[in-house]
């Protein structure tokens, strides 16, 4: 910073502008002011992704329950007794039918995509929060430097 004294006093406006430029004050302020909106936008994306995930989970559960009802109601035509008489047999048949169901498999694939979207949105939100905290810390340090310069009569 090369600010020339005017008589015994420094030109304060030039000094302040010079210090602000050297410390990138305007850039820091703009960054800090933009983070809350970015964070809110990412929170909305995360909420939307979570809602999609919950809807997907409900669809999966519904389809699974519909198949389970079919299994539970299935009867041996010759005896009229339940075709899958114990829990182990019903679970095995359910697993088999879920694996074979193209509709269920498509919904499961979508569900995994929604899980990934939630995870990615959460990571992005965490990143923004961390960046905001870091920028706030830098601004506090910069403020401290400015206060020190002012107290020394920079």
Secondary structure, 3 states (H helix, E strand, C coil): CCCCEECCEECHHHHHHHHHHHCCHHHHHHHHHHHHHHHHHHHHHHHHHHHHHHHHHHHHHHHHHHHHHHHHHCECCCCCCECCCCHHHHHHHHHHHHHHCHHHHHHHHHHHHHHHHHHHHHHHHHHHHHHHHHHHHHHHHHHHHHHHHHHHCC
